Amino acid sequence: MIVGAGISGIMASYEFKLNYPEVRFITLEKLDVIGGSLPMAGGAMIAMHSRTHQAAGKEAEMEDIISVLEISMGHEADREYVTNIYEHADAWMDRLVDLGVEFNLNNVTPASRANNDRLSAIAAMGNGAGFTSFLNQAIRKDPFDLRMHSQVTELIVEDGQVIGVKVEDAEKTYNIYADAVLLATGGFSNSRAMLEKYIPLYQRSISRSGAGATGDGIVLTERFQPEIVGQANAMGGSLRASPTTAKLSGNFVVAADGKRFANETNANAMIRAIGENNLSAYLLMDGKFENTAALEAGIDSGLVRRFDTLEELAEGMRIDQETLLETVAQYNQAAANGEELEFGLPAASATPLDTAPYYAERIYVMHFGTIPSVKVDHQMRLLDGEGNAVPGLYCSGELTEGNLYDNKYPGAGYGISYAAYSGAYAAGCIMNDRGAASAQ
């Protein structure tokens, strides 16, 4: 049983279909679409010597993958786990190409600009949406038993072993029994309760994850009391005007009380201040703003509002007027004097407000995935609260992301590649365990 038809579940499905044709498997998806969070992602993959990376002249080694992880996290990675996931990355990325996924050799970026220029992420044509389109075509061309609108409501457990799932579709509720269950259910970006519990800084954030990212895997495994690994952080934290539109450039941001609250050039500080204080945040600009095309597009879309005076802006945006005017006066004076502004904003980076008209844009914290995850062993088996592998139960993809990196998203391509490769790897682990059981 494979639960979830995001990239992780799909890769697991094709691992069974292509390499273990004697095995009957069923893939369940609760929504009416496949792809999970892939459609809104960048669609980039990392590997070492895949045909695509060779064609782009961007080959790397396993040590590069590990190095980026370790520098990003600030501590040692679980090298055995990383190696298990990525040692067959090249073959699995080649498989995606064979299935019909086209990668854009003109869209190649370093996986981490900060510390490694060898490891590269190559995006699919059309990014995540294009990636998903190709996968839909692949499934139509080379189908497997994929059941849509099929929600797994409970794991069936007998004598401590998972032996199947309870399923609810549009017509009925029924049980499916299986030798093994693989949960590839994604993260919990769209569960406010889980965000509040595990990542409170992001509880009011905008999610770019798929609609199905509601933490199903965590709910389904609660009975085993698994350890949740990965610190309270999300993937891809940023400030935006909407899920699809970046905020306009400018370094004057206030809360509803009219006060600045962080250094506008430090996204992490802004995100932390907004999350910790549950703030509504507004980016303010004036008539000197040079990107008039972006302004007009923002106004046309309703994301940006224009006002003749700061007083009108305060009233229209429901910002404390008296405090806002004081904040603007202090900000403008410090910038004019060439003084460092509050929260360490350099005067050279300031964008004073002194020329009508004035503009306001509500900005939000955005993320595209979650890091806290259930703990698994090196064979992708769920570990219960006592550290024992739960027989018959495996997990992959974003549900297990915190096992790879536990406190910070490392860089481009890590999220999707891990989801894809961990799904294929988990399928192999299931077969290895079946072989071991047969031998006994």
C-alpha positions as CSV (number, residue, x, y, z in Angstrom):
1,M,0.0,0.0,0.0
2,I,1.3,3.4,-1.0
3,V,-0.6,6.3,0.6
4,G,-0.2,9.6,-1.3
5,A,0.5,10.3,-5.0
6,G,2.9,13.2,-4.7
7,I,6.3,12.8,-6.2
8,S,7.4,10.5,-3.4
9,G,4.5,8.1,-3.8
10,I,4.7,8.2,-7.6
11,M,8.4,7.3,-7.5
12,A,7.7,4.5,-5.1
13,S,5.0,3.2,-7.4
14,Y,7.3,3.1,-10.4
15,E,10.0,1.5,-8.4
16,F,7.6,-1.4,-7.7
17,K,6.2,-1.4,-11.3
18,L,9.5,-1.4,-13.1
19,N,11.8,-3.3,-10.8
20,Y,9.4,-5.6,-8.9
21,P,6.6,-6.5,-11.4
22,E,5.6,-9.6,-9.4
23,V,4.4,-7.4,-6.5
24,R,0.9,-6.1,-6.4
25,F,0.6,-2.6,-5.1
26,I,-2.1,0.0,-4.8
27,T,-1.5,3.8,-4.6
28,L,-4.2,5.8,-2.8
29,E,-4.6,9.6,-3.2
30,K,-7.2,11.5,-1.2
31,L,-7.5,14.4,-3.8
32,D,-8.6,14.4,-7.4
33,V,-5.1,15.4,-8.6
34,I,-1.6,13.9,-8.3
35,G,1.6,15.7,-7.5
36,G,1.1,16.9,-3.9
37,S,3.0,20.1,-3.5
38,L,5.0,19.7,-6.7
39,P,2.8,21.9,-9.0
40,M,3.7,25.1,-7.1
41,A,7.3,24.3,-6.5
42,G,10.4,25.3,-8.5
43,G,10.6,21.8,-9.9
44,A,14.4,21.5,-9.5
45,M,16.3,18.3,-8.8
46,I,19.8,17.6,-7.6
47,A,21.9,14.5,-8.5
48,M,25.5,13.8,-9.2
49,H,26.1,12.2,-12.6
50,S,22.6,11.9,-14.1
51,R,22.4,12.2,-17.9
52,T,20.8,15.6,-17.4
53,H,23.6,16.8,-15.1
54,Q,26.2,15.5,-17.5
55,A,24.6,17.3,-20.4
56,A,24.6,20.5,-18.4
57,G,28.3,20.0,-17.5
58,K,27.3,20.2,-13.8
59,E,28.5,16.9,-12.2
60,A,29.1,16.6,-8.4
61,E,29.9,14.0,-5.8
62,M,28.2,12.6,-2.7
63,E,30.5,14.7,-0.6
64,D,29.0,17.8,-2.2
65,I,25.5,16.8,-1.2
66,I,26.7,16.1,2.4
67,S,28.8,19.3,2.6
68,V,25.8,21.6,1.7
69,L,23.7,19.9,4.3
70,E,26.3,20.2,7.0
71,I,27.2,23.8,6.4
72,S,23.5,24.7,6.2
73,M,22.6,22.9,9.5
74,G,25.8,23.8,11.3
75,H,26.4,20.3,12.4
76,E,27.2,16.8,11.0
77,A,24.7,15.1,8.8
78,D,23.7,11.5,9.2
79,R,26.0,10.4,6.4
80,E,24.7,6.8,6.2
81,Y,21.1,8.1,5.8
82,V,22.1,10.7,3.2
83,T,24.1,8.1,1.3
84,N,21.2,5.7,1.3
85,I,18.9,8.2,-0.1
86,Y,21.2,9.7,-2.8
87,E,23.5,6.9,-3.9
88,H,21.1,5.9,-6.7
89,A,20.0,9.5,-7.4
90,D,21.4,9.5,-10.9
91,A,19.5,6.4,-12.0
92,W,16.3,7.7,-10.4
93,M,16.6,11.1,-12.1
94,D,17.3,9.3,-15.4
95,R,14.1,7.4,-14.8
96,L,12.2,10.6,-14.6
97,V,13.5,11.6,-17.9
98,D,12.6,8.2,-19.3
99,L,9.1,8.7,-18.0
100,G,8.9,12.0,-20.0
101,V,10.0,14.7,-17.6
102,E,11.9,17.3,-19.5
103,F,14.6,19.3,-17.7
104,N,15.6,22.8,-18.7
105,L,19.4,23.0,-19.2
106,N,19.0,26.8,-19.2
107,N,17.6,26.8,-15.7
108,V,20.5,25.5,-13.6
109,T,21.4,27.0,-10.3
110,P,23.8,26.1,-7.5
111,A,22.1,24.0,-4.9
112,S,23.5,26.4,-2.3
113,R,25.0,29.7,-3.5
114,A,26.7,30.2,-0.2
115,N,29.0,27.2,0.0
116,N,29.1,25.0,-3.1
117,D,29.2,25.8,-6.8
118,R,29.5,22.1,-7.9
119,L,26.2,20.7,-6.8
120,S,23.6,22.0,-9.1
121,A,19.8,21.9,-9.2
122,I,18.2,21.6,-12.6
123,A,14.6,22.7,-13.0
124,A,12.0,20.9,-15.1
125,M,10.5,22.6,-18.1
126,G,7.6,24.7,-16.7
127,N,9.0,24.3,-13.2
128,G,6.8,22.3,-10.8
129,A,3.6,22.7,-12.8
130,G,5.4,21.4,-15.9
131,F,6.9,18.6,-13.8
132,T,3.5,17.5,-12.7
133,S,2.1,17.7,-16.2
134,F,4.7,15.2,-17.4
135,L,4.0,12.9,-14.5
136,N,0.3,12.9,-15.4
137,Q,1.2,12.0,-19.0
138,A,3.5,9.2,-17.7
139,I,0.8,7.7,-15.6
140,R,-1.7,7.7,-18.5
141,K,0.9,6.1,-20.8
142,D,2.2,3.6,-18.2
143,P,-0.5,3.3,-15.6
144,F,-0.6,1.5,-12.3
145,D,-3.4,0.9,-9.7
146,L,-4.0,4.5,-8.7
147,R,-7.2,5.2,-6.8
148,M,-8.1,8.9,-6.5
149,H,-10.6,10.4,-4.0
150,S,-9.4,7.7,-1.5
151,Q,-8.8,8.9,2.0
152,V,-6.9,6.7,4.4
153,T,-8.6,7.2,7.8
154,E,-6.8,4.7,9.9
155,L,-4.0,2.1,9.9
156,I,-5.0,-1.5,10.6
157,V,-2.8,-2.9,13.3
158,E,-2.7,-6.4,14.6
159,D,-0.3,-7.5,17.4
160,G,1.7,-4.3,16.9
161,Q,2.2,-4.8,13.1
162,V,0.6,-2.7,10.5
163,I,-1.3,-5.0,8.1
164,G,-3.4,-2.6,6.1
165,V,-5.4,0.6,5.9
166,K,-9.0,1.8,6.2
167,V,-10.1,3.7,3.2
168,E,-13.0,6.1,2.6
169,D,-14.0,7.1,-0.9
170,A,-17.0,8.8,-2.4
171,E,-19.1,5.6,-2.3
172,K,-18.0,3.5,0.6
173,T,-15.6,2.7,3.4
174,Y,-13.5,-0.4,3.1
175,N,-10.3,-2.1,4.3
176,I,-7.2,-3.0,2.2
177,Y,-4.8,-5.5,3.7
178,A,-1.2,-5.5,2.8
179,D,2.2,-6.8,3.7
180,A,3.5,-3.3,4.0
181,V,2.2,0.3,4.1
182,L,4.2,3.2,2.8
183,L,3.0,6.6,4.0
184,A,4.0,9.3,1.5
185,T,1.4,11.8,2.7
186,G,3.5,15.0,2.6
187,G,3.8,17.7,5.3
188,F,1.4,19.8,7.3
189,S,1.7,23.3,5.7
190,N,-2.1,23.6,5.5
191,S,-2.8,22.5,9.1
192,R,-3.1,25.6,11.3
193,A,-3.2,23.4,14.4
194,M,0.1,21.6,13.5
195,L,1.8,24.8,12.4
196,E,0.9,26.3,15.8
197,K,2.1,23.2,17.6
198,Y,5.3,22.5,15.7
199,I,6.2,25.8,13.9
200,P,4.5,28.6,15.7
201,L,6.5,31.3,13.8
202,Y,4.6,30.2,10.7
203,Q,1.1,29.7,12.1
204,R,-0.3,32.7,10.2
205,S,1.9,32.2,7.1
206,I,0.8,31.6,3.5
207,S,1.5,28.1,2.3
208,R,2.6,27.3,-1.3
209,S,2.1,23.6,-0.6
210,G,-0.6,21.4,-2.2
211,A,-4.1,21.3,-0.7
212,G,-3.4,17.8,0.7
213,A,-0.6,18.9,3.0
214,T,-2.6,18.6,6.2
215,G,-0.4,16.3,8.2
216,D,-2.2,13.1,7.6
217,G,0.9,11.0,8.2
218,I,1.5,12.5,11.6
219,V,-2.2,11.9,12.5
220,L,-2.1,8.3,11.2
221,T,1.0,7.4,13.2
222,E,0.0,9.1,16.5
223,R,-0.9,5.8,18.1
224,F,2.8,4.8,17.9
225,Q,3.9,8.0,19.6
226,P,6.8,8.6,17.2
227,E,9.5,11.2,17.9
228,I,9.1,14.3,15.9
229,V,12.5,15.3,14.5
230,G,13.5,18.7,13.0
231,Q,13.4,22.0,14.8
232,A,10.5,24.4,14.5
233,N,11.2,25.7,11.0
234,A,9.6,25.7,7.6
235,M,11.1,25.3,4.1
236,G,11.5,28.4,2.0
237,G,10.5,31.1,4.5
238,S,10.1,34.4,2.8
239,L,8.0,37.6,2.8
240,R,5.6,37.9,-0.1
241,A,2.4,39.8,-1.1
242,S,0.7,36.6,-2.2
243,P,1.5,32.9,-2.9
244,T,2.4,33.8,-6.5
245,T,3.6,37.4,-6.2
246,A,6.8,38.6,-4.5
247,K,6.6,41.7,-2.4
248,L,7.7,45.0,-4.0
249,S,11.2,46.2,-3.1
250,G,11.4,48.7,-0.3
251,N,12.7,48.9,3.2
252,F,10.0,50.6,5.2
253,V,7.7,48.1,6.9
254,V,5.4,48.8,9.9
255,A,2.9,46.8,11.9
256,A,-0.7,47.9,12.5
257,D,0.5,50.0,15.5
258,G,2.5,52.2,13.1
259,K,5.9,51.0,14.3
260,R,8.8,49.3,12.5
261,F,9.7,46.1,14.2
262,A,12.8,44.6,12.5
263,N,15.6,45.3,9.9
264,E,13.7,45.1,6.6
265,T,16.8,43.8,4.8
266,N,17.0,40.8,7.2
267,A,14.2,38.4,6.1
268,N,14.8,36.0,9.0
269,A,14.5,38.7,11.5
270,M,11.3,40.0,9.9
271,I,9.8,36.5,9.8
272,R,10.7,35.9,13.4
273,A,9.3,39.3,14.6
274,I,6.0,38.7,12.7
275,G,5.6,35.2,14.0
276,E,6.6,35.8,17.6
277,N,4.4,38.9,17.9
278,N,1.6,37.7,15.7
279,L,1.9,40.9,13.6
280,S,0.1,42.3,10.5
281,A,2.8,43.8,8.3
282,Y,2.7,46.6,5.7
283,L,5.3,47.6,3.2
284,L,5.1,51.4,2.5
285,M,6.5,53.2,-0.5
286,D,6.2,56.7,-1.9
287,G,6.2,58.5,-5.3
288,K,9.9,58.0,-5.8
289,F,9.4,54.3,-6.2
290,E,11.0,53.6,-9.6
291,N,9.4,50.3,-10.7
292,T,6.1,51.9,-11.9
293,A,5.2,48.8,-13.9
294,A,5.3,46.6,-10.8
295,L,3.3,49.2,-8.9
296,E,0.6,49.4,-11.5
297,A,0.4,45.6,-11.7
298,G,0.1,45.5,-7.9
299,I,-2.7,48.1,-7.9
300,D,-4.5,46.3,-10.8
301,S,-4.4,43.0,-8.8
302,G,-5.6,44.7,-5.6
303,L,-2.4,43.9,-3.7
304,V,-1.2,47.5,-3.6
305,R,-3.2,50.5,-2.6
306,R,-2.4,54.2,-3.5
307,F,-3.1,57.2,-1.3
308,D,-2.6,60.9,-1.6
309,T,-1.4,61.5,1.9
310,L,0.1,59.4,4.8
311,E,-3.0,60.2,6.9
312,E,-5.2,58.7,4.2
313,L,-2.9,55.7,4.0
314,A,-3.1,55.1,7.8
315,E,-6.9,55.3,7.7
316,G,-7.2,53.1,4.6
317,M,-4.9,50.4,5.9
318,R,-6.1,50.7,9.5
319,I,-2.6,51.7,10.8
320,D,-2.3,53.9,13.9
321,Q,-2.0,57.3,12.3
322,E,-0.3,59.3,15.1
323,T,2.4,56.6,15.6
324,L,2.9,56.1,11.9
325,L,3.6,59.8,11.3
326,E,6.1,59.8,14.2
327,T,7.8,56.7,12.8
328,V,8.0,58.2,9.3
329,A,9.5,61.5,10.7
330,Q,12.1,59.7,12.7
331,Y,13.0,57.3,9.8
332,N,13.3,60.2,7.3
333,Q,15.4,62.3,9.6
334,A,17.9,59.4,10.4
335,A,18.2,58.6,6.7
336,A,18.8,62.3,5.8
337,N,21.5,62.5,8.5
338,G,23.2,59.3,7.2
339,E,22.6,57.6,10.6
340,E,22.0,53.9,11.1
341,L,18.3,53.4,11.7
342,E,16.6,51.4,14.4
343,F,17.2,47.6,14.2
344,G,20.5,48.1,12.4
345,L,19.1,49.3,9.0
346,P,21.9,51.1,7.2
347,A,21.1,54.7,6.1
348,A,22.1,53.7,2.6
349,S,19.4,51.0,2.5
350,A,16.6,53.3,3.8
351,T,13.7,54.2,1.6
352,P,12.3,57.4,3.1
353,L,8.6,58.4,2.6
354,D,8.5,62.1,1.7
355,T,6.9,62.3,-1.8
356,A,3.2,61.8,-2.7
357,P,1.5,59.6,-3.7
358,Y,2.0,56.9,-1.1
359,Y,1.6,53.2,-1.5
360,A,0.9,50.3,0.9
361,E,1.2,46.6,0.4
362,R,0.2,44.0,3.0
363,I,3.0,41.4,3.2
364,Y,2.9,37.9,4.6
365,V,5.3,35.2,5.7
366,M,5.3,32.5,3.1
367,H,6.7,28.9,3.1
368,F,6.5,25.9,0.8
369,G,7.0,23.0,3.1
370,T,7.6,21.8,6.7
371,I,10.6,20.3,8.3
372,P,9.4,18.7,11.6
373,S,8.8,15.0,10.7
374,V,8.3,11.6,12.1
375,K,11.5,9.7,12.9
376,V,12.5,6.8,10.7
377,D,15.4,4.4,10.7
378,H,17.8,4.0,7.8
379,Q,15.4,1.6,6.1
380,M,12.6,4.2,6.2
381,R,10.7,2.3,8.9
382,L,8.7,4.4,11.4
383,L,10.2,4.3,14.8
384,D,7.9,4.3,17.8
385,G,8.3,6.3,21.0
386,E,10.7,3.7,22.3
387,G,12.9,3.8,19.2
388,N,11.6,0.4,17.8
389,A,10.7,0.0,14.1
390,V,7.0,-0.5,13.6
391,P,6.6,-3.8,11.6
392,G,5.0,-3.2,8.2
393,L,5.1,0.6,8.3
394,Y,7.3,2.8,6.2
395,C,7.4,6.5,5.5
396,S,9.0,8.8,2.8
397,G,8.9,12.2,1.4
398,E,8.1,15.4,3.3
399,L,6.7,13.3,6.2
400,T,10.3,12.4,6.9
401,E,12.1,15.6,5.8
402,G,13.5,16.3,9.3
403,N,15.6,13.1,9.1
404,L,17.7,14.6,6.3
405,Y,18.0,18.2,7.5
406,D,16.7,19.2,10.9
407,N,16.8,23.0,11.2
408,K,17.1,24.8,7.8
409,Y,16.2,24.2,4.2
410,P,19.7,23.7,2.6
411,G,19.0,25.0,-0.9
412,A,17.5,24.6,-4.3
413,G,16.5,21.0,-5.3
414,Y,16.8,19.4,-1.9
415,G,13.1,19.2,-1.1
416,I,11.8,17.6,-4.4
417,S,14.9,15.4,-4.9
418,Y,14.6,14.0,-1.3
419,A,10.9,13.4,-1.7
420,A,11.4,11.6,-5.0
421,Y,14.5,9.5,-4.0
422,S,13.2,8.6,-0.6
423,G,10.1,7.2,-2.1
424,A,12.0,5.0,-4.5
425,Y,14.4,4.0,-1.8
426,A,11.6,3.1,0.6
427,A,10.1,0.8,-2.0
428,G,13.5,-1.0,-2.2
429,C,13.6,-1.2,1.6
430,I,10.2,-2.9,1.7
431,M,11.4,-5.5,-0.8
432,N,14.6,-6.1,1.1
433,D,12.6,-6.7,4.3
434,R,10.2,-9.0,2.4
435,G,13.2,-11.0,1.2
436,A,14.7,-11.2,4.6
437,A,11.3,-12.3,6.0
438,S,11.0,-15.0,3.3
439,A,14.5,-16.3,4.0
440,Q,13.7,-16.7,7.7
